[in-house]
Amino acid sequence: MRITGGVAFGVVATLLLAGCAPSEPEGAATVSVDWRVCPEGPEREEGPECGTLDVPLDHADPDGETLELALVRRPAEGSPRERIGSLVINPGGPGESGVEMLDHPMFDDDIRAAFDLVSFDPRGVGDSGGFACGDWFAMDDARRAVQDSTRVTDAELAELERTARAYADTCAEEVGEDLLAHIGTADVVRDLDLIRRALGDERLTYVGFSYGTHIGALYADRHPDSTRAMVLDGAVETERPNVEIALDQAEGFRDTWELFVADCADEDECPFTGVAESEAEMVDLAARLDADPPSTHGMPVDGPTLLAMISQELYYEDAWSELARTLAAVDADPHGAGERLDALYDGTFGLYEDEDEEEGDGPGAVEADDEAALTAINCADRDDPTDPDVYRRAAQEVAEHSPLFGPDLVWEQLPCAYWVDTEETPTGFTAPDAPPLLVIGTLGDPATPYAWAEELTEQLDTAVLLTYEGAGHTVYGYGDPCVDGAVDAYLLAGEVPETGLSCPGG
């Protein structure tokens, strides 16, 4: 294994893995999970296993209303002597299902031998009370009606404001202000500590991807004595309002788009003249699709739909070659590129297909569920401006610099201007008493820009940053021997990579 930009892998700091167990809160009730073979899982001794755990809606009122969290576990595959404990995983989002995450193979043999792999649907997500609310597509229509994203008129802003306010008000009515006030990361962290106790682990071993890094970082601050090891891959920013986060993300998508176009130039099929020309050429292609859209799976592929698919493919560097060939085919003959568009659809929107067929709806209906949880959690976590002009100025600014992916990222935050008040929007936490924490940043990450990983490492007193020099959104567990080797050693033996270690891109 080769790690560049630092010292040899054998030179490490060692994380304290043994010692006195942290004491549980005085008078804390016993919590446990009744595990059973998952209904659709294989009937075999090692699982996967499903379970539920009741948690208070309001942790300040432990005897009040409760929520039922859904959990899943794949028992450790090694011998009892090899087993370390549980490895709790969060896939991010916010709004992604941890239960569904464990449907797919993850991590190296040594990790699967040593740990029970455990994940859960956070409150308000999936099988833990997941919900749909409001008319997300009315907001989408209002965004698409904007004629010039760099000059949003007062009438256009009024319609954007009306649909965002209606969305926020309807969600409050349909879901209830109590749940929306207690759906944020602060309450998820309290749930996570109950999960740790229910699993019987004295200290938490955790891997959080993307938004999951927010959960992990706050847990380490609130429960340092109950933290064993914490991997934070694809770090999010934890301090600023959502509208400012959107500006950073727009820049991240633009930078990764430019990396993709540069990579595309090395392919046999590429529709772009060069990086400098690519945005204008993509805008032209999108306009042609708007005028005469092809279709895939019975769905018209207009410009915004194609850009939504592209943004998802930018998450996966190993998908870029096929994306380049697909865009070349669409550019040459949109209606003759059916098979390639079908494959692109299957890799992005296709994950919704089975649920859509059961319910007789299009992919947007399932997407609305995801958007509801994502919006509710983001709005709960941050103090956002209430003046719609702030969002207009931000959208116009980003339209100038990142016209392909920027403006929608801003407008999607507008419901937060009208959201119900939440009790906690924690900022300024530093986890000073936590053991060493491992942050992973990818230089070409479109969704969580590398600068955020640097910021979180600086924010957390005991954090160490591992850099992956490639592209894509998150990297651990995808088979890169440098990254996986370093992280595995940290999780298994407490070996903390030296500050400044960097892994070359693939």
N, C-alpha and C positions, 0 to 999 in steps of 0.2 A: 504494500500500500504506500502511496506517495501523497504527502501533504505539503503544499508549498506555502511560502510566506510565513513560516514559523519554525519551530524546532521539531526534531524527530519525535515521532509519536510516543516513544518510550519516556520522554520527559513530561511528567504530568504532575498535577496536584491531586491529592487523594481526598475524596469526600468521606466524611465520617458515616459509616453504614451501621455501626453497632452502638451500644451504649444504653443508657437508661431510657426506658420508654417514656414518651410524653404523657403527662397525666390528662385524663379526660375531664371535661368540665364537671365541677362538683354537682352531684345530683342528676347527672345526665342519664336519660333513659336508655335502656338497651335497644339497639336497632339491629335488624337483620333482614336478609333477603331470602325468600323461599324460592330456591332455584328449581327449574323444571326444564325438560327438553323443549326447545322452541317448537311451536306447532308445525312449522314447515321445515324444521331442521332434520338432519339424519338421525335415525334412532340408534345412537351409539353412545357408549359410556362417556366419551370425552366432549360431547356437546355438539353444537353450541347450546347454551342454556339461557333461558329467559327468566326474568323476575321483575318484581315491582317493589317500590319503596315509597311509603307515605311520608311526605314532608309537609311542614306548615306552609300555608300560603304566605303568612306573615310570621317570620321567625321571632318577632317580638311578642307574638301571641301563640305560643306552642300548643295551646289547648283549643285553638280556634279552627277555622276551616283548613282542610288539608288538600294537597295535590298528590296524585299518584304518578311517580316517575317510572318509566320503562327502562330496564337495564338488560344487557346481554353480556354473556361471558363465554370465552373459549378457554377451558381449563388448560393449565400448563401441560406440555407434552413430555416433559422430562420426568425423571425419577423424583421421589420426595426429597432426596438429598440435594437435587439441583434447584428445587423451587425456591425463589426468593420471596414472592408475594404476588400482588396484583399490579398490573400496569394499566392505569386508567387513561383512556384516549378520548380526545374531543376533536371532531373533524373540522370545526369552524363554522362559518356562515357569516353572522349568526343565523340560525335556523336550520342548519344541517343535522340530519339524524345520525346519532352515534350508533343506534341499533342497526341501521342499514349499513353503516360503515363496516361492521364486522362480518358482513356477508361475503367479503372479499379477502383473499389471503393477504397477510401483512407481516412484514418484518422477517428477519433472518431466523434460522433454526435455533440459534442459541437463545434469542429472546423468547421464542415460543416455548422453548424447553423450561426456561426459568420463571416465566410469569404467566399467571392467568391474564389473558387479554380481556379487558372490561371496558365497555362503553355504555353510554346512556343518552336518552333524548332529554335535553334540558327542559325545564318548565316552559310550557307553551309551544313545544316543538314535537312534531311527529306523534308518537303514542303517549307522550306526556302532556296531554291536553292541547295538542296542536289545533290551530283554528284558521279559518279564513274570515276576512271581514272587509267591508267596504268595496268600492269599485276601483280597483287598481287600473283597469283598462280605460276608464274615463280620464284618469291622469295621463295615461299613455297617449290617448287621442289628443289631449291638450298640448302635450309636448310636440307631437307630430304636426300640429297646426301652426307652430311657430315658423314663419316664413324665412326669417334671417336670425340665426342664433346669436349673432353678434350685435343685433339691435332689436331687442324684444320690446314690442309696443306696450302701451298701457293696457290696451284691450286684451292682448295676449296674456299679459301678466295677471289681469283680473280673472281670466278663465283658469289659468294655472293655479291661482290662489283659491278659487272657488272649488275646484275638484280636489285639491289637497286638503282643504278644510273639511269638505264633505267626507273624505276618506277618514280623517282623524276622528270626526264626530261619530261616524257610523261605527267605527271600530270600538270606540268607548261605549256606545250603546249596546252593541252585539256581544262584545267580549266581557265588558265590565271594567270599570275604572280600578277596582281592587286588584285584579290580575295584572292589568297593564302597569299599575304602580309597583308591582312586585315581580316583574319579569326580567329585570336587569341583572347585570353580572354580579352585583353584590349579593343578591339572593341565590344566584346559581352557585357562588362560592360557598355559601352556607350549606346548600344542598350537597355539594361535593364533599364537604367534611363529614356529613352524615353518611354518604356513600362509603367513604374511607372506613368509618367506624363499622358500618354494616358488613364490609368485606373482612373485617378482623385485622386490618393492617395498622400497625402502630404509627407508621409514617407513609405518606402518599408518594408513590412513584407515578409520574404523569408525563404524557406527551400531548401537547396542544398544537394544533395546526391553525394558522391564520387567526380568526377570532378566538380560537381556543387558547392562544397565547395571552389574551387579556384575562381569561379565567385563571390560568396558571399563575400569572404574575401577581394578581390580586390575592390568590390563595396563599402564595408564599409570603406575602406581606401580612395577611391576617392570621395565618397559622404556621409560622416559621418552625415551631417545635414539632409540628406534624408533617413536615416536608422532608422527604428523603432525597428525591432527584426530580428535576423539572426540566423538560425539553420544550423550548418555545420556538417553533419553526414557522417562519413567515410572520414575523412580529407585527402587530398592529400598533398604531399610535393610540395612546390612552388618555390624552390630556385635552385635546382641542374639540371644538364643535364639529358636527357632521359635515357642514358645508365646507369647512376648511380641509377636512379629511378628503372630501371629493376632489378638491383641487390637486392634492397630492396624488390621488389615484389616477386622475386624468393624465398627469405628467408621467406616471409609471406606465400606463398603457401606451402612451405615445412613445416612450423610450423603448419598450419591448416591441412595439410595432416596427420601429426602425431597425432593431436587431433582427426581427423576422425578415424584413425586406432585404437587409444585407445578406442574410443566409439564403434567401430566395434567389439572389443573383447568381449563386453557385449551382442552382438547379438547372436541369435541361429545360424545364418549363417554368417560366416566371413572367407575369404580365406587366411588371413594373420596370421603368427605365432606370431608376435608381432611387436611393433613399430620399433625396431632395424633392423628387417629382412624385413620390408614391402617394402622398395624401391627396393631391389634386387628381391623380389618376384614379384613386379609389373613390373619391367623391363623384367623378364622372361615371364610373361603373355603377355606383349605387343609384345615380339619377336614371341611368338606362334601365335598371331593374324596376325602379318606381314606375316608369312609363309603360313597361311591358314585362311584368314579373313572370319568371318561370315558376314551376311548382315542385314540391316534394311532399310525398305522403298526403296529397290533397291540400297542402298549405301553400299559399302564394309566398314566394321569396322575393320581397321587395328589398330596397336598400337597407332600412333599419334591421330587417330580419337577418340579412346576410352579415351585417356588422355585428349583430348579437352573437351569431355563430362564430365569427372570427374571434371575438373577444374571449370566448370560452376556449378556443383552440390555442390562443396565446399562452394559456396556463401550462401547456405541455410541449416542451421543446422537441420531444421526439415525434410530435404530430406535424411539425412545420413543413416537412418535405411534401407530405400528402396535401396539406393546405395550399401550398404553392401550386401544385398541379391542379387542384380543384379551382382555384381562382383563375388560373390560366385558361382552363376549359370554359368557365363561366364567361370570362372576358371575350373569348373567341366566338362562343355560340351559347348564350344563356339557356335556350330551350333544348339544346343538344347535350347539355351537361347533367342530365337527369340522374344517372347512376352516381356521379361524384357528389351531387347535392344530396342524394339519398344517404350516402355514407357520412357526409358532414352532419346532416340532421341526426342520424343515429348516434353520432358521437357527442351531440350537444343536447338537443331537445328529446332525443329518442329515449332517454331514461324515464320520461314521463309516460311513455306510450302504453304500457300495460294498464296503468291506473286509468288512463283516459279511455281505453277501450271498455273497461268495466263500467265507467260512469257515463259513457257516451258523449264526452266533452273533448275539446281540443286541448293542446298542451298548455294553453294559457290558464286553464282552470286549476291545474296542479301547481303551476308556477305562482299563482296568486297566493296559495297557502304558504309557499316559501317567502314570498314578499311580505306577507303579513307578519310573520315571526321576525324576519330581518328588520323590518321597519320598527316594530314594537320594541325590540331589544336595543337597537341603535338609539332610538329616541329616549328610552329610559336611561341610557348610560351617559348621556352628555347634555350639557346646558347649551341649547341652540338659540340662535337669534329668532325673534318673532316678527321682524320687519321683512316683508317679501322682497323689498328692494335690495336687501343684502344678497339674496339668492339670485336676483336678476343680474346684479353686477358681477357676481362670481361666475354665473353661466356665460355671460358675455365675454368675460376675461378668458375663460377656458376655451370658448369657441374660437377665439383668435389663435390660441396656441395648440389646441388638440381637437380639431373639428370632427374627427372620426368618432371619438369615444367620450369626449368631455362633457358637453352640456347636459346630457341625460343623467350623468352621475351626480350633478348638482341638483337638478330638479327632483330627483328621487328622494332628496332629503327634505323637501318642502313640507310634508306632513308634520315633521317634528316641530315646526313653528306653532302648531295648533294642538299638540299632543297633550295628554293629561300629565299633570305634575307627578314626578316620582320622588320618593323620599331620599334616595341616595344617588349621587353621580360621583363616585369616588375618583379623585385625582390626587396627584402629588405623592402617591405611595412609592416607597423605595425598597421595601423588604430588607431592612438592614440586618436583621437577625437570622435570615434564611441561610441554609447551606449554599454552596456554589450552584448557580443556575446556568443552564446552557441555552443561549439564544443562537438561532441559525438564520442567516440572511442570505438571500440569493440576489446577485447583482442585477439580473434581468427579470425580476419579479414584477408582473404588471399590476397585481392587485394589492400587494403589501410592499411598497417600494423599499429598497435596501436601506434607505436613510432611516426608516422606522426601526429596523433592527439595530442600527447604530444608536438611535435615540433610546430604545428600551434597554439596551446594554448599559448605557450611561445612566439611565434612571435607576436601575436596580443595582444596589450596592455590591452584590456578590456575583453579578452576572459576567459570563465570558462569552464572547462572540465567535462563532465559527462561520466563515464566509464560503459560499459556493459560487464559483466564478461563472457559472452557466446562466441559463434562463429558465423561466417557469415559476409556477406558484407552489411553493414548498418543495422540499427535496428528500427529507428523511423517509426511508422505507421504499424508495423507488429503485433501489439496486445499485446506487453509486457506491463503489467500495470504499472510497475515501470518507465520505460523509457517514455512511452506515457503520463503518468500522469505528470511527471516533465516537459516534453516539452510542453504539452498542457497549463500548468499553466504559462509558460514563454510566449507563443504566445498570450494567451488570456488576461492575467492580468499583464504581465511584471515581474512575480516572477522568479528571477534568482536562480537556485540551488546553494547551498553553494559549494565553491571549494572543490574538493575531493569526491563528492558524487559518489557512485557506485551502480549499479543495478546487482543483481545476475543473472547468466545465467539460461536458461530454462532447 
